[in-house]
Amino acid sequence: MHIIDHKRTFLLIALYVFVGIIAGVGAIVFQQLLSLINIYVLQGAVGYTQISIVTGVRRFLLPWAQPHFRPWLLPVSAGLGGLITGLIVYRFAPEAAGHGTDEVIHSYHHEHGRIRLRVSMVKLVGSAITIGSGGSGGKEGPIAQIGAGFGSYICSRIPYYAEYRREIMLAGMAAGIAAIFRAPLAGAIFAAEILHSDMRYNGKVLIPAVIASTISYGVYALYFGFNPVILVPDFSYTLSLAHFGPFTVLALLSSFGAFVFVRVFYSTRDFFQALALKPYLKPAIGGLLTGLVALWFSPAFGEGSFHMQQMVNGNVPIQGMFLLFFLKMVTTSFSIGSGGSGGIFGPSLMIGAALGGTLGGVYLHLFPHSAIPLVVFVLLGMVGFFAGAANTPISTVIIITEMTHVYNLTVPFLWVAVFGYIFCQRWNIYENQATVKRHILDVVDPVESQRGLASLTVGEAMSTSFSTVGMNQSITEVEDLFRSAATDVLPVIDQDTGQLRGLIEYQSVIRHLTTGGDENALVREIATPSPENVQEDETLLEALRRFEHSELPLIPVTRADGSGVLTGLLRKETFRRTQPREWFSYLSPHRIVTDLVVQNREEAIARLCEIAESGTPGFRAEQITTAVLQREQLISTALDHGVAFPHAKLPGLKRPVVVVARSLRGLDWGARDGKRVRLIFLTLTPEENPSVQIQIARGIVEIVREEHVRSELLRAPKPAIMLNRIREAIATVAADDDEDERGEG
């Protein structure tokens, strides 16, 4: 019989309620601080107040008629706001940069729900300054990180709740969103849906999220009122089957718009990250650029809720909405992609509303007697755009419904959201959303962690010690060979040329002999001809994909010249993961260089080989350098994101050696993504153990694929600190693997 632990249940419910109260109060403080900065900076110092848009594009674009308005202060205001935000964020909590929600998702998947309390405080202040001074950002990211941070902090301070940290962190995020958008159900569903891009929901978070969201919504609404966030004017609408045509077109355009936004946003982010400037200066530049855009087109400035309301009211001309669709993408990318602090939900709704309004205006111009009001297109644009950009179709429908109190558009909302999601699954604004873990043959890493295999060749990993059988050997001879070879599969070759002719399985031999087959039959009669094989010069990533089509535990390897001569075997177990912690034992602070100063790749390799010499008795630095450079000629060892993995196998080496180096100016390594390499992991492994090289490569990829890990390694001032950062990153990967195993179990 299942016995309920009433004490534990009561304490958990009490915690959910407390998290809801804290998130509600945090949302109130954030909103008030944002309003205060806006009043004193934009309205007071700049003289900028958002005016009603009555008629004409000019009044929409250029509100110069406002008294005391000093337009030249728009870029100054946003630029100074970005500078102050940058100084605060990068001094006290660099994790608070960006749009917030993605950092919460990352913490759930990779940090076991750990978020420092100071991140919440810095996010609150930094986002209020960014948005309040004119930066184009939303409230969802800040309040999500604020609520999640408080939830995580409570669990860190009270050990009794530690095992529930991830769920309570998400409950805090849900509560924050529920409060600021007055959408309690949407906040809870969003927290469960946002974690994965493939519509998998975390059911464990729903109960805590619903309780915390309801409480936070009540706290916030008691202060600000229970009115909807977006006031929709009364309209008459009856759904018709004929309307699904334009709605589908809107869904398609919304998904395309979401794709454009994602590309623009992250291209801008990458551009700013590559700038050789102090991190705190980048948000200032982003703010300045935002202000310059606002000189010509002020609606793209600031949070934008006023102009979104005007679009819902039907007061914005088509030309204005068309421009707003593009320029709001640009200003949001400048403000947040540069490292400023703010969310992307609000801007996304505004962009979607502009797109929907533009399409609706064109449609109503072509079909003036249509029964679809313009406001329907505007609302559907919000739904379709964010559902596609965030891969959250269900919570998007609910949040727009709760924000507007419009309940007669549920079917069109669902239609546009689902199709917007379907058309835009490959791209999303939240980089850290997880996808389904596809373990190829149940032994290899998820696809996203296989990048290291692209820099290794089959020849480096294959086994050259194996038995073969000839086509003309008898079955009984082969049976004896199987018993001594301790394998279930043997390659069949032409004994004269050494060319691969097939594979023979032990099961096939036994089946033949036990079903009355001729004992003197030849191997050629039961062998599998023309088996799947790979050549020595193919990458391990290509070989791994071949395993998808093979049930066998190995794949034969033939010469790179296409002659078909068998040279080795690549075994499935080669791709099996080791524990993430294992490769850390090959590191040492004495083999970490934080200030590598060289001119090119060859000099870098030579310098690292000199350092590695102390860990490779019997090998001189010149020998090691030659081996590594020869290997470099086969395939570039540059990985993505400015990381390189030069390596070589040394015969007789007792133990692997890893040397880590950082080049502040970066080196041209021929990377596929075109980025200069700043982090280098030189790896030397025993020739007799080829699989260890794969394990180290995979371990390196698992940590450096995380942007925050790369940033920490690039900032670490000393070798010991860099080593500690690597240790922490490996521990996080190991903990996440343990959590996944428990979840799958």
N, C-alpha and C positions, 0 to 999 in steps of 0.2 A: 504494500500500500504506500502511496506517495504522501509523505508528511510535509506540510508546509511549515517553513521556519518563519513564524509570525514576527519574531523580533527582527530578523534580517529584512523581511519585507517592509516592515514599518520604517526601519532606518533608511532603506533605499528610497521609499516614497518621500520621506522627510528630506532626503538629499535632493531628489528631483524638484521638490517644491522650492527648496532653498536656492538651487541653481536658477530656477525660473524667476524668483524674486530678484536675485543679483543681476540676471540678464535684463530684466525689465527696467531696473534702476539704471543699469549701464546704458541702455538705449535712451533713456530720458536724459542722462547726463551728456551723452554724445550729441543728441539732437539739439539740446540747449547750447552746448559749446559751439556747435556748427553754426547755429543761428546767430550767436553772439559775434563770432568772427565775421560772418557775412555782413552783419549790420554795421560793424565798426570799420571793416576794411572796404568791402565793395560799395556799400551804400554811403558810408561816411567819408572815407578818404578818396575813393574813386568817383563817387557820385553816381554809381551805376545802379539803377533800379529797373527791374523787369517790367515792361509796360505791356498793356493789352495790344494784341495785334488785330486791328480792325479791318483794314483793307490795304491792298497794295503791297508789292514785294519790298518797296523801298523802306517803308516804315518797319517792316519785319526785319530787314537786314541792318538798317542804320538808325538806331534810336538816338541820334545826336540831339534831338530836340529836348531831351531831358535837361532841366536846369541843373547847373553846377556839375554837369557830367564832364569828366576829364578823360577822354578816350585814351590818351597816351599813357595813362596809368594802368590800363588793362594788362599789358605785358609785364609792367613793373610789379604789379600786385601778384600775378600768378608766378612770376619768376622768383620774387622774394619768398612767397609761400613755399615754392619748391625748395629753395635754398634752406629755409628754416626747417622744413620737414626732413630734408636730407641730413642736416646736422644732427637733428634729434634721433632720427631712425638709425643712421649708421654709427652713431656714438653709443646708443644704449641697446638697440635690438634690431639688427639688420634683417631678421625674419619678418619684421613689420612692413618692409617694403613690398610693393606690388599690390595685388588685389585681394589678398586675405583669404578668401575661401579656398583657393588652391593650396595655401599653406596648411590649412586645417585638414584637407584631404591627404596631403603628404604626411602630416603628423599621424593620422590614423593608420596609414599603410606602412610607414617606415619608422616612426618614432614611438610607437605604442601609446599614442595619444598624449605625449608629453609636449606641453607648451609652457614656456616660462611666463610667470605672471607679468613680468615687466613688458612682455610683448603686447599684452592686452592694453596696458596703460599707454605704451608708446603708440600703439595703433590708434587708440582713441584720440590722442592729441594730434598725431601726425596726419590722420585722415581729416580731422576737423580743420586743420590748417590748410591742407591741400585743397579740399573742396571749398572751404569757406573763403579762400583767397582767389577763387576762380578756376581752379583745376577741374578738369572734366573727369569726375569719378562718381561712384555711387556709394550708397550706405550699406549695401548687403555685405561686401567684403569686410569692412571694418567691424560691423556689429557681429558678424559670424566669428571672426577671430577673437573679438572681445569676450563674447559669451563662451566660446570654446576654451579660451585661456583660463577663465575663472573656473570652469568645470574641471579642467585638468589640474589646476592648482589645488583645488579642494581635495582631490583624490591623492595628490602627492603629499599633502599635509596630514591626511588621516589614513594611516596604513590599512585600516579596515576596508576602505573603499578602493584600494589600489587595483584590485583585479577587475574593477568595472571602469577603469579610467577611460578607455576608448569610447565606450557607450555614453558615459556621462559627459565627455568632451563634446560628442556629437549632440547630446541633449542641450548643452549650452549653446552650441551653434544654432540649433533649431529654435531655441527660446529667443535668441537675439533677433533672428530673422522674423519670427512670429510677432515680436513686439514692434519692430521698426516699420513693418509693412502691414501690421494689424491683420495677420493671416496665420492663426494658430495651427490649423490643419495643414496648410501648405508648408509651414516651417518644419513640422514633423516629417512629412513625406519627403521634402527636399533633403533633409539630413540622411534619410535612408536611401534615396535615389542617386544622390550626387557622387557617391563613392565609386561607382562603376559606370563605364560608358556603354554597357550592353544591357541596361535595364534589369540588372540584378539588384535586389533590395536586401538591405541588412535588417532582418526582422527584429533582431535583438534590441535595436535602438528605438523602435517605434513607441513602446510603452513609456520609457523615460522621456522621450522627445515630446510625446503628446502631453504628458503631465507638466513638464517644464514649459512648453510652449503656451499652454493654456494659462498658467500662472503669470508668465511674463507678459502675455497679451493683456491680461486683466490689469496688471500693475501699470503698464504703459498707457492703456486706454483710460484708466481712471484719471490720469494726468492730462492727456491730450484729447480725450473724447473717443467715442466709438464710431465715429463717422468713417466712411471709406477713404482710402488714401487718394484715389482718383474719382472725382465726381463726374459721373456720366449723365448727360442730359437725357430726359425722357425721349424715347424713340419707339417707333412701332416696327416690328419685324416678324415675319412668318417664314419659317424655313421652307425651301422648295428644293426638289431634286436638281433643278436647273442651276441652283446656286453652287453646287459642288464643283462645277467647272471652274469658275473664277477663284473659288477657294483653293482648288488644287494648284492653279497657276500661282496663287499667292504663296502657298506652301513651298513650291519649287523655287520661286524668287527669294523667299525668306532663307531657305537653306543655302542658296548661292550667296546671298548677302552675308550670312553667318560665316561662310567659308572665306569670303573676302575680309571680313572683320578679323577673323583668327589670323589670317596671313599677315594683314597689315599690323596687327597688334604685336605679334611675336617677331616679325621682321624689325619693327621699331625697337622692341626690347633687345634683340640681338645687336642691333646697331649701337645702342647706348652702352651695352655691356662691353662692346669692343673698343669703345673710346678710352684712350689712355689718359683719363682724368680721375681726380679724386671722386669717390662714389657720391659724396654729398653735393657735388657740383652738377651731376647729371639731372636730378629732378629740377634744379633751377633752370637748366637749359630747356627741359621739357615744358616747364611752366611758361617760360618766355615765348616759346614757339606757340603754345596754346593761346597766349595773349595776343600774339601777332595775327593769328587766324581770327580772333574775336574782334580785332579792329575793323575787319571787313564783314564778319558774320557773327554777330554777338550771340545768337541762340546756341551756338556750339560751345559757348563758355559756361563754366560752372556745372552744377549738378543737373539742371535742365528740367526739374519737375514742373516748373511753371509753363514752359513751352510745350511739354508733353500734355499738360492739361488743356492748353490752347488748341492743340491738335484734336484732342477728344471733343472739344467744344465746337470744332469746325471753323476756327478763326484763322487758320494758317493757309495761305495760298499754296497751290500745288508746287510752284517754283521753289518756295521756301522749304517745303518738305523734301523736295528732291535734293536740294543743296544740303539740308540738314542730315539726310541719310549718309552722305559721303563725309561731310566735314566733322560730324560727331565722332565717326570712327577715327579720324585723324587726331582730333584734340584728345580723345580718350587714350589713344596710343601714346601721344606725346606726354600726357600727364602721368599716366600709370606705368606705361612701358619704360619710361625713363628712370623709374625707381621711386616715383611718388607713391603716396599711400592713399588707397581708395578702392572702391569696388567697381565691378563692371556690369552688375545687374541693372542698375538704373540707366546707365548709358545704353545698354542693350535694348531695354524697353523703348527708349526714346528713338533709337535707330530703327527698331522694328515698327514703331508707330509711324515714323516718317515714311518707311517703305510701304506699309499698308495704306497709308493715306494717299501716297502718290499713285499707287496702282488703283485705289478706289476712285480718285479724282479722274484718272484717265478712263476707267471703266464707265463711270457715270456720265462722262462727256460723250462717250461712244453710244451708251445706252441710257439716255436721260430719263426714261420711264421705268428704269429698274427699281425693284422693290427693296434693294439692299441699301440701307443708309450708309453714308460715309463713315460714321462712327464704328460700324461693324468692321469695315476694312481696317481701321486704325487699331482696334482691339485685337483683331486676328493677326495683324502684323506683329504686335508685341508677342503674342503667343508663339507664332511660327518661328520668329527670329530667335528668341531665347531658347525654345525647345531644341532647335537645331544647334545653336552655339554651345549649349551646356549639356546636350544629350540627356535632358530631364523632361520628357514630354508630359508625364502625369502631374508632377508637382508644379510645372509651369501653368497648366490649365487651372489647377486649384488656386494658385497664388494670384493669378489675374482675376479669377472669379471673386476671391475674397477681398482683393484690393479695390474692386469696382462695385461689388454687390450686384453684378449682372449675372442672373441665373438662367436666362433664356437663350444663351448662346453656347451651352455646354456641348452640344453635338458639333457645331462648327469649330469650336475650340479644340475638341479632341481630334477632329479630322485634320485640321491644319497642323496641330502639334505632332501628331504621329507621322504625317508625311514629311513635315519639316525635319523630324528626327531621322526618318528613313533615308532621306536624300543627303543628310549631312553627318552620317555616322563616323566617317573617317576623320573628321576634323572637329575639335572641340576647344573651347576657350580655357578649360581646366586641364592642364597638362598632366596632373597627377592622378586623374581618374584611372582606375585599374580596368583592364580588360580580362576576359576569361583566360586563365592560365592553361595554355595548350601544351601539355607535356608530350612532346613527340616520342612515341614508344614508351612513355612513362619513365624515361630515364634522363631526359635532357632538360635544360633550362627552358623557361618561357622564352618565346621568340624575342622579346625585347632585350634579353640579356645574352643573346648569342653573337653580339657584334664582334667579340674577341675572336670568334672562330673564323671570321672573314680575313684575319691577318695571319692565319696559320695554314700551311699546306698539308695535304694528305700524307705526303712523303715524310713530313716531320713527325707524324703521329702513328704511322702504320707499324705493325709488328713485322720484323723480318725473320723471326724464328718461327717456323711452322712446317707442318708435314704436307705432302701432296700425294696424290695417287695418279697413276697413268690410266689413259683411256682403255688400255688393253689388259689391265690387271683383272684378276678374278674377284668375285664377290667375297669368297672366303678369305682371301688375302686382305681385303679391305676391312673385313670384320675384325681381324686380329689387329690391324693398324689402328682402328678406332679405339680399341680397348687400351692400347698403349699411349695414344695421343691425348686422351682425356678431353675430347671435343665431340660435338654432335654434328659438325659439318666440316668437310674437307674439300679443298679445291681440286679440280680435275684438270690435268695439263696434257699437252702433247709432249711426250717424253723426248722427242727429237728437237723441237723448237722452243720448248718452254712456254708456249702460248696457252693462255687460259681457254679451256674448252667447256667447263661446266662446274657444277657443284654436286656433291653427293652427300646425302644426309644419312646418319646412322639409323634413323627410323625407317628409311626406305630399304636399307640393307636387311634389317630385322624382319620387316614386313615381307620382303621377297623370300627370305629363307623359311619363315614360319607358315607361308601359304603354299608351300610345295614348289617353290621356284628352283631353277637349276643352280646348284652350288657352283658350277663352273662357268656360269654366265659372266659376261664381262661388264666392267663398270659403265661403258658407253651405253649399255642397254637400259640402265635405270637412273643414270645421272641426269640432272637438270641442265639442259644445254643453254648457252648464251645467257648466263646469269647477269644480274645487275652488277656493274663494276664501276670503279672510278680510276682516274689516272693520278699519278704522283703529284702533278702540278696543280690539281684542282684544290680549291680551298676546303677547309673542314666544314664550313657552312654549306657549301654545295653538297658535300658528302652526307651531311646530316639530313638534308632534304631527300637524298636517295633512300635513306632508311625509312622514310615515310611509306615507301612503296615495297618494302621488303619485310617479311616475317622472320628472316634469318638473323642470327646473332652477329653476323660478320658480312663484310663486303670485300671481294677481292680487289687488289690494287694492281694496275698494270703500268707499264712504262709511259712516260709522257710523250714519246714519239709516235704513239698510235699503233705500235707493232703488236700489241696484245700480249706481250710477254709478262707473265706474273712476277711481281717483285715483292709483294707483301700482302698483309691482311689488315683491314681496319675493323676493329671489333666494336660492337655496340657499347660495351662497358667502358670504352675510352671516353664516351660522352657523359658517363655517370658523374654526378656532382659529388665533390667532397664536402665536408662541413666547411662553412664559410671561414671559420676561424683558423683552419689549418695553414693556409698560405701565409698568415701573419708571422708565423714562427721563422720564416725566411728573411724577415726584415731586421734591420739594426739601425740605430741612430747614427752609427759611424758610416753607414752607407746611404745617407740622405744628404742631398745638396740643395740648399734653399736659394742659392744665388749663382746658378750656372751661367757663366759668361763665355759664350763661344759664338762663332760666326755662322756655323752651318751644322747640318745633321751629322756629317762625318766627324767634325771636331767634338760634337756632343757625345757621340758613341765612343770615341777614343778616350775622352775624359772619364766617362763612366766605367769603361773597362779597366782603366787604371785603378779606380776605386774598388772595383770588384776583385782585383787580383789578390787582395789579402784573404778573400774567402774561397779562393780556388787554388789550393796548393798543387804545384806541378804544372801550372799554366802561367805563362807570362802575359802581360797586358797586350803585347803585340799579337799573340796568338788569338786571344779572345776577341780583339778588335777585328782581326781578319775574318773570324768565324761569323761575327755579328754582321759585318758589312756584306759578306757573301750571302748571308740569309736575306739581307735587306734588298738585294737585287731581284729576288724572286717576286715578292709582293710587298707593297708598302705596309709597314707595321703601324701606320697612323690609324687611330680609332677616331670616332667622332668627338666633338666638343673640345678640341685642343689637347688631346691625349695621345701618346705614342707608346708602343709596346715592343721595342727592339728586343730580339732574343736569339739564342743559339743553343744547340745541344753540344755538350762536351763529353767525349768518351772518357769514362773512368772518374768523372766528377762524383764525389761522395754525397754531396748535399746541394740542393738548389740555392742559388744566390739571387737576391733581388736588390737592385740599386734604384733609388727614387731621386729624381732631380726636378728642379723647377727653374724654368727660364722666364724671367719677367718680361722680356721683350718678345719672346716667342720665336719659333724656328719654322722655316718652310720644310714640311715633311711629306708633301704630296698627299695630304688628307683629302678624302672624298668630299667633305663638306667645305673645303677650301680654307679652313681655319688654321692659323699658325699654332704649332704645338707648344704648350707651356708646361705641361706635366709629362714626365718621361719615366717609364718603369722598365729598366733594363732587367731582363730575366735570363739566367743561365741555368740549365737543367741537365741532369745526367742523360746521356744518349740512350742508356739502357732502360730508361723509364719515360717514354714519350708522353704518357698520359698526364704526368704531373705538370707539363707545360700548358696543357689545355686547362687544367684546374686553376692554375695561377692566372692565366689570361681571363678566365671567366670570373674569378674572384675580383680581379682589378676592374673589369667592366661593371660588375654588380655595384661597386661603390662609386665609381666616377660617373656613372650615368645620372647620378643625382646632382643637380646644379648646386645645391647648398654645400655638398661635400667638396666639389671642385673649388667653390669660392673659399671655403675654409682652408683647403690645402694651399691655395694661392696666397692667402693672407697669413699663414702660420709664420711667425718670425724666426723660429728656431727648429732644428731637426727634431728635437725631442717633442716639441709641440705638434709638428707635422705627423710624427709617428703616433702620437696620442690621438690625433684626429682620425687617422686611418684605423686605429684600434676601435674607436667609437663607431665609425661607419660600419666596420665588419660586424661588431656586436649588434648593431641595429638590423643588419641583414639577417644575422642568425636568429635574432628574436622574432623577426617577421616571419621567417621560415617556420619557426616553432609554432607561432600563432596560426599560420596557414594549415599546418599539419593537424593542430587541435581542431580547427574549424572544419577541415575535411573529414576528420574522424568523427 
